[in-house]
C-alpha cells in the first residue's frame, strides 16, 4: 500500500505524520502542481490532499488509486463524477476546527473592538511614560454585553460562536442564506434585520450560490456605522471592493477577515486601498489551524483510512 501526501506543507511541519506508516509506504511532497500530480500519483493507492484539483487531468495515470482523503471540509476541488466512474472513494473532514475558529473569531473581535494595535503602539512608543494621568481615553471602546451579535451561517462553528457571545451578554441573532428551518434555541431573522440591528456580524457560512457576494455594497450600506464585520467563512462572500469603500467612507467601523477572495493575497486586492489600516485586520486563513485542530484533523484522516482498509 502506497500513501502519497501531495501538499504536506498545508498540514504544518509541526504535526507528526509517522502514524501513517502503519498502512505501508508513505511519500510526502510539500507542494505539487497539477502537472506534477500526474507522475506523483501514478502508483499511489491513497492520496492525501488539501487544495489540489483531483480530476481526469491530474489522476488519469493513477491506475491503482482507491481513495482520496481531503484534509478539509470543502470538496469543490474533487471531480466526484469522475471519481465515481472509476470506483475511487473520497473522504473529507468536518468539525475538526470548531473550537479553533471560534477562538480566532473572538481574537479578531477583541483586537478591533478594543483598539489593541493603537494601545500597544501607544505604550511601546513611550507615550505612556510620565503621562498626565494613569489612563488614556483617545480610543474608547464598548462592552459586548448588551450588544446585538448577528451570525451568518449557524453550523457547528456559528453555534459555538453564538453560545460564547451569549456568555459575554450579547443578544444573538442569525440569518440562514439557504433558508434552512429555524434552529431551536437560536433567534433566526431575515437578512435586512440582521444587517440593520447588529453591532457585530460574523460570517461562518460556506461559499455557495446563496452566499457569494452576499455582503455587497447595498448590504454594507444597511449596517450600523459603529458595526464590526468579521469573515471566517469564505472570502467571496464579501465584495472586497465594496468593503474597502465602506471602510474608507465610514459606513462601518471595522472589519476582520481570515479569508480573502484570492488566497494567497492578490497584489490588486481592493482591501489594500483601505486608508485607515487600523480599521482592517487580515489574517492569512489561520483560524482553523490551532495545533489541536490540525492534530485532530490528521487523527480523523488516519481513522478514515483505517476504516476504509478494514471494509
Buried (B, 14 or more C-beta within 10 A) or exposed (E): BBBBBBBBEBBEEEEEBEEBEEBEEBEBBEEBEEEBBBEBBBBBBBBBBBBBBBBEEBBEBBEEBBBBBBBBBBEEBBBBEBBEEEEBBBBBBEEBBBBBBBBBBBBBBEBBBBBBBEBEEBEEEEEEEEEEEEEBEEEEEEEBEEBBBBBBBBBBBBBBBBEBBBEBEBBBBBBBBEEEEEBEEBBBBEBEBBBBBBBBBBBBBBBEEBBBBBBEBEBBBBBBEEBBBBBBBBBBBBBBBBBBBBBEEEBBBBBBBBBBBEEEBEEEBBBBEBEEEBBBBBBEBEBBBBEEBBBBBBBBBBEBBEEBBEE
